[in-house]
Amino acid sequence: MSTTGDVERPNVARLFDYYLGGAHNFAVDREFAEQSMPQIPTAQMVQHSRAFLRRAVRACVAAGIRQFLDLGSGIPTAGNVHEAAQQVDPTCRVVYVDNEPATVAHSRAMLRDNPSAAIAEVDVRDVGAVLSSPEVRGLLDLSRPVAVLMVGILPYLTDADRPAELVARYRDAVVDGSYLVVSHLTADEQPEMVEKLVGVAGETLSPIVARSKAELEPVFAGFELLEPGLVLAARWRGEGEPEGGAEAVAYGAVGVKRPSGPGR
C-alpha cells in the first residue's frame, strides 16, 4: 500500500521481497531487516502470509476462478499470485495493484514476459481508479467472477479509512460468485510480539494497525465464508497447528459473494 520511494529508507515492498528470498531489494532494506529480525520473527510471519496466499489462490482456482485482482500487492516476488494460479491453469489472469512508483517499476520489469499478468499504479482506496485502470480493463472481465485479494493490505488502512466500507465498495463492484481473500495482522494471540512489529513498521514510514477478530468480521459482510471460516491464517487449510509465535499473528479467510434478496 503506501510505501516510501526514498532509497535512503527501508521500503515495505522491498522488505517483503527480501524476506521471501527475492532480489529486488537494497542494502538499506537488508540492513533494516537484519536489525529487526532478532526482535521479531518477521521473515517467518511473511512466509506464513505467503503460504496462506498460495492456499487461498489454489482454492479459488479449484472453485472455477480464473481472474485475480491483488490489491496492495507489493513486488510479485517468489510464490506470487500469478505463479500459484497459472501453475494450476495457465489461462488465469492477474492484475496487481500498488501505489508506489518504484515498486510498480520493479514489478513491470518482472512481468514483461507474462501477457496474462500486469500491475496498475493506483491507490487501492480509489476503487474507481483501480477498476478503470488500463490493466484491469485490459485483462479482467468484471462481468464474470473475480477473486479480490487483500492479503496483508488492510493493516495499512487507518480506522479513518473505514476498511470495511472500502471492502464493501469492491464487493459491490464485482458479480455474484466472486471471491474475497483477506489476511490481517492481529494482536489477539501474541500482543507483545505484534506491539513490537507495529513499532518497527513505524520506522518504514508505513505504520500498521492490528485488529481483533471482532473488528475484522464486518469486512466480510455480504460474503459467505469458506470452511474453516475466519481463523488464524496458518490454520486456514494449513498443515499442523500454529505454535503460538509467528504463526499466530494474522487472521485469514476466503469468502464468496452469494446472491442476496428474496431468491435466497
C-alpha positions in Angstrom: 0.0 0.0 0.0 1.5 3.3 0.9 5.2 2.8 0.8 8.1 5.2 0.5 10.1 5.5 -2.6 13.0 7.0 -0.7 16.0 4.7 -1.3 17.6 6.1 1.9 14.9 4.4 4.0 13.6 0.8 4.1 10.7 0.1 1.9 7.8 -2.2 2.8 7.6 -3.9 -0.6 11.3 -4.4 -0.9 11.4 -5.8 2.7 8.8 -8.4 1.8 10.8 -9.2 -1.3 13.9 -9.7 0.9 12.1 -11.9 3.5 10.8 -14.1 0.6 14.2 -14.5 -0.9 13.8 -12.1 -3.8 16.4 -9.9 -5.5 14.5 -6.7 -5.7 15.8 -5.0 -2.5 18.5 -2.6 -1.5 21.2 -2.6 1.2 19.1 -0.3 3.4 16.3 -2.9 3.3 18.6 -5.8 4.1 20.3 -3.9 7.0 16.9 -2.9 8.5 15.6 -6.5 8.2 18.7 -8.0 9.8 18.5 -5.5 12.7 14.8 -6.2 13.4 14.8 -9.9 12.9 16.4 -10.8 16.3 13.5 -8.9 18.0 10.6 -10.2 15.8 10.4 -13.3 13.6 9.3 -11.1 10.6 10.6 -13.4 7.9 8.6 -16.3 9.3 5.5 -14.0 9.5 5.9 -13.0 5.9 6.4 -16.6 4.8 3.3 -17.7 6.6 1.4 -14.9 4.9 2.6 -16.0 1.5 1.8 -19.6 2.2 -1.8 -18.6 3.1 -2.0 -16.6 -0.1 -1.0 -19.6 -2.2 -3.5 -21.9 -0.5 -6.3 -19.3 -1.0 -5.4 -18.8 -4.6 -5.5 -22.5 -5.3 -8.9 -22.7 -3.5 -10.2 -20.0 -5.8 -8.9 -21.7 -8.9 -10.4 -25.0 -7.8 -13.8 -23.1 -7.4 -13.5 -22.0 -11.1 -12.0 -18.5 -10.7 -9.6 -17.6 -13.5 -9.0 -13.9 -12.8 -7.5 -12.2 -9.8 -7.2 -8.6 -8.6 -4.4 -8.4 -6.0 -4.7 -5.1 -4.1 -1.6 -3.7 -2.4 0.5 -6.4 -3.9 3.9 -5.0 -3.4 6.5 -6.7 -5.7 5.2 -10.0 -7.0 8.2 -12.0 -5.8 8.5 -15.7 -5.0 5.3 -17.6 -4.7 3.2 -14.8 -6.1 -0.4 -14.9 -7.3 0.2 -15.5 -11.0 2.6 -18.3 -10.3 0.2 -20.1 -7.9 -2.8 -19.6 -10.2 -1.1 -20.3 -13.6 0.6 -23.4 -12.3 -2.9 -24.9 -12.0 -4.3 -23.2 -15.1 -2.1 -21.1 -17.4 -5.2 -19.2 -18.7 -5.5 -17.4 -15.3 -5.2 -13.6 -15.5 -3.8 -11.5 -12.7 -3.7 -7.7 -12.1 -1.6 -6.5 -9.2 -2.2 -3.0 -7.7 0.2 -0.9 -5.8 0.7 2.9 -5.5 4.4 3.1 -5.0 6.2 4.0 -8.3 9.4 2.2 -7.7 7.5 -1.0 -6.7 5.4 -0.7 -9.8 8.5 -0.2 -12.0 10.2 -3.3 -10.5 7.1 -5.3 -11.0 6.5 -4.3 -14.6 10.1 -5.4 -15.4 9.4 -8.8 -13.8 6.1 -9.2 -15.6 7.0 -8.0 -19.0 7.2 -11.5 -20.5 3.8 -12.6 -19.0 0.9 -11.4 -21.1 -1.6 -12.6 -18.5 -0.2 -10.6 -15.6 0.2 -6.8 -15.1 0.4 -4.2 -12.4 -1.6 -1.0 -12.1 -0.1 2.0 -10.3 -3.2 3.1 -8.2 -4.0 3.6 -4.6 -6.3 0.8 -3.5 -8.5 3.3 -1.7 -9.6 4.7 -5.0 -11.9 1.9 -6.1 -13.0 3.7 -9.3 -9.4 4.4 -10.4 -8.4 0.8 -9.7 -11.3 -0.7 -11.7 -11.0 1.7 -14.6 -7.2 1.3 -14.9 -5.9 0.2 -18.3 -4.5 -3.0 -16.7 -7.8 -4.1 -15.2 -9.8 -3.2 -18.3 -7.3 -5.0 -20.5 -7.0 -8.2 -18.5 -10.1 -8.7 -16.4 -13.7 -9.1 -17.3 -15.7 -7.8 -14.4 -18.9 -9.2 -15.8 -17.6 -12.6 -14.7 -16.4 -13.7 -11.2 -13.1 -12.4 -10.0 -11.1 -13.0 -6.8 -10.3 -9.8 -5.0 -7.2 -10.3 -2.8 -6.5 -8.1 0.2 -3.7 -10.1 1.8 -1.9 -8.0 4.4 -3.0 -4.7 3.0 -5.8 -3.7 5.4 -3.4 -3.1 8.3 -2.1 -0.2 6.3 -5.5 1.4 6.4 -6.3 3.5 9.5 -9.8 3.4 11.1 -10.4 6.8 9.3 -10.0 4.9 6.0 -13.0 2.8 7.0 -11.6 -0.6 5.8 -15.0 -2.4 5.9 -16.6 0.3 3.8 -13.7 0.0 1.3 -14.1 -3.7 1.0 -17.9 -3.2 0.5 -17.2 -0.9 -2.4 -15.1 -3.7 -4.1 -17.8 -6.2 -3.2 -20.5 -4.1 -4.8 -18.4 -3.8 -8.0 -18.0 -7.5 -8.6 -20.6 -10.0 -9.7 -22.1 -12.9 -7.6 -19.7 -15.8 -7.5 -16.7 -13.6 -6.9 -14.3 -14.3 -4.1 -12.7 -12.2 -1.4 -9.3 -13.3 0.2 -8.2 -11.4 3.3 -5.5 -11.7 5.8 -4.9 -9.2 8.6 -2.5 -8.6 11.4 -3.9 -9.3 14.9 -2.7 -8.9 18.5 -5.3 -11.3 19.8 -2.8 -14.2 20.3 0.7 -12.5 20.5 0.2 -9.0 21.8 3.8 -8.3 22.8 5.2 -9.6 19.6 2.7 -7.6 17.5 3.3 -4.5 19.5 7.0 -4.7 18.7 6.1 -5.3 15.0 3.8 -2.2 14.9 6.7 -0.1 16.4 9.2 -1.4 13.9 6.8 -0.8 11.0 6.5 2.9 12.0 10.2 3.3 11.2 9.5 2.5 7.5 7.0 5.4 7.1 4.3 2.8 6.6 2.6 2.4 10.0 0.3 -0.5 10.5 -2.8 -1.3 12.6 -3.5 -4.6 14.3 -7.2 -5.5 14.6 -9.1 -8.1 16.6 -11.3 -10.8 15.2 -14.4 -8.9 16.2 -13.1 -5.8 14.3 -12.5 -7.9 11.2 -15.8 -9.7 10.9 -17.6 -6.7 9.3 -15.1 -6.8 6.5 -16.8 -10.0 5.2 -20.3 -8.6 5.2 -22.1 -9.9 2.1 -19.7 -12.9 1.7 -20.2 -16.5 2.7 -17.0 -17.8 4.3 -15.5 -21.0 3.1 -14.5 -23.5 5.8 -12.9 -23.1 8.2 -14.1 -19.5 8.4 -12.2 -16.6 9.9 -9.3 -18.3 11.7 -5.5 -17.8 12.2 -4.2 -17.7 8.7 -1.8 -20.6 9.4 -4.8 -22.7 10.3 -6.7 -21.8 7.1 -6.4 -25.2 5.3 -2.8 -25.4 6.5 -0.9 -28.3 7.8 -0.5 -28.7 11.5 -1.4 -26.3 14.3 0.1 -22.8 14.9 2.8 -22.9 17.6 1.9 -19.6 19.1 4.6 -17.5 17.6 4.9 -16.1 14.1 2.1 -18.5 13.1 -0.4 -16.7 15.3 -0.2 -13.0 14.3 -2.7 -12.9 11.5 -6.2 -14.0 10.7 -7.2 -15.2 7.3 -10.4 -16.1 5.4 -11.9 -16.6 2.0 -15.4 -15.7 1.2 -17.7 -15.9 -1.8 -20.3 -13.4 -2.8 -23.7 -15.0 -3.0 -26.9 -13.6 -4.5 -28.9 -11.6 -2.0 -32.6 -10.9 -1.7 -35.8 -12.9 -1.8 -34.4 -15.5 -4.1 -32.0 -16.7 -1.4 
